[in-house]
Amino acid sequence: MRIFLISVLFLSVLSLQAQEPMKLSLDSAVNYAVTHNKILKNSRYAIDKSSQKIKETISQGLPQVSASLDYNNFLGAEAELKMNPMAPPIIIEFNPTSSFKGSASQLIFNGNYIVGVQLSKLAKKITEQSYQKDELDVKYQTMQAYYMALAMEQILIKLKENYKNAQSIYENTNNLAKVGMIEQTEAKKLSVMVTSVGNAVKSTERQVELAYNLLRFQLGLPSEQEIKLTTSLEDIATKNYILNNPIDTFNIQNNIDYQLISMQGEIAKKSINMAKASYLPSLVAFYSYTKQIKEPNFNMTPEHVVGIQLNVPIFAGGLRKSKLNQAKIDFDVSENTKDLLTDQLTLQEKQLRYNYNNLLEQYISQKENVNIAKEVLDQMNLKIKQGVASSLDVTSANNDYLTAVTDLTGTILKLLNAELDLRKLNNKL
C-alpha cells in the first residue's frame, strides 16, 4: 500500500511538471528553434553527407586492392592435339584448377580526379551555405511567429479589458432604463456593442492559438506543449531592436543569396577546369600476384606482374570541345546572374528601408492616437453614467479606441517585420 501511494505521488509530480508551460524569451526561442527545427536537422544531415562525398571522391585516387579465389572443374573434358596426320592424336585432359589472385592499382595522374576533389569540397561549402540560409530562414520565421503571437495576445488583452468595461456600462445603462431614467433603446444599443466586442474576443482567441501553433511548428514542439512568452512586444519595439539598435548599412557581401550565387560561380570555374582536364592523359600503376592452388598441366601464368597504363585522349569527334564551350557559357550565365541579383538586392534594400522609415513614423503618431482615444472613451463612459451622453457616443468612442489599439499593434508588428526584413537581407539575425 505504501509503495502504491508513493508511485501515485511520483506520477502526480511528473504530471504537474509535464503541464508546466515552456518559458521562452525571444532569444531563447530562436536558439531553441535552431537546435530542434526539423528542416535544419535535414540540412545538417546534408552537410554530413557532403563530407562523406568528399571522402568518396578522394578514395578513388587512393590504392585500390582486390583479391579473388576461383575453382574450375571441366568434368573430365579432353582435347585432341594432332601434330602429324599419320600419328595418333595426343589426348590432353583438362584437370581441375584453382588459383588465388591479388591485385593493387594506384592512380598516379588524372586531371579529372584532381578537379573532381576540388568540386566535391566546393559542393560541401555550398551545402554549408545552404544550411546557413535555412538557419536564417528558421530564425526569421521563428521571430515572425513570436511577434505575431505577442501582437495577437496584446490585442486580446485590450479586447478583454474593453469587453469587461462594455459589460459594466451596459449593466449600469440597463438599470437606468429599468427605472425609467433613460429609454430602453439606449440599453439595447449598448448590448449590441457588448456582443460585437465579445465576438471579437472569441475570434482573437482563435488567432492567438493559430499564432502559437505556428511558433510550435518552428520550434519543433508538439501541439499540446504550452508556451509562455517572456519578452513583451513593447520591449522589443522600443528597447531591443528599434531605438537602441539602428539598422546597419547594407553590405551585399553579407547577403546569403549573394554568397551562394558567388559560390556557384566558383563551381562554374571548376567545371571549365574539369572540361580542360579531359584533354590530359591519365597514368595508373598496377601490380598483380597469382598463385595456382591446383595447377593445370600447362601453366603459363606468371606469379608477379607489374605495369603502368597510360591513356592519352587523341580524338573524340569534338565532344570535349563542346563540353568545354558549355562550361564557359555556364560561367558567363553565373556571372550575369550575380550582376542581376546585385541590382535586385540593392533595389530591395532601398524599398525595405523606405517601408521601415514610414512605419516608424506611423508607430510614433499612432501611439499618441491610442492615448487620445482612451481619454475620449473614459470621458464618454463617465458622461453616460451621468446621463449626458448617448449610447451612440459611447459606441463610437469605443470603436475608435479599439481601432486605435488594433492599428497601433498592427503597426508595431509591421515595423518589427520590416526591421526583420532588413536584418535578414544583411544576414544579421
Secondary structure, 3 states (H helix, E strand, C coil): CHHHHHHHHHHHHHHHHHHCCEEECHHHHHHHHHHHCHHHHHHHHHHHHHHHHHHHHHHCCCCEEEEEEEEECCCCCEEEECCCCCCCCEEEECCCEEEEEEEEEEEEECHHHHHHHHHHHHHHHHHHHHHHHHHHHHHHHHHHHHHHHHHHHHHHHHHHHHHHHHHHHHHHHHHHHHCCCCCHHHHHHHHHHHHHHHHHHHHHHHHHHHHHHHHHHHHCCCCCCCEEECCCHHHHHHHHCCCCCCCCCCCHHHCHHHHHHHHHHHHHHHHHHHHHHCCCCEEEEEEEEEEEEECCCCCCCCCEEEEEEEECCCCCCCHHHHHHHHHHHHHHHHHHHHHHHHHHHHHHHHHHHHHHHHHHHHHHHHHHHHHHHHHHHHHHHHHHHHCCCCHHHHHHHHHHHHHHHHHHHHHHHHHHHHHHHHHHHCCCC
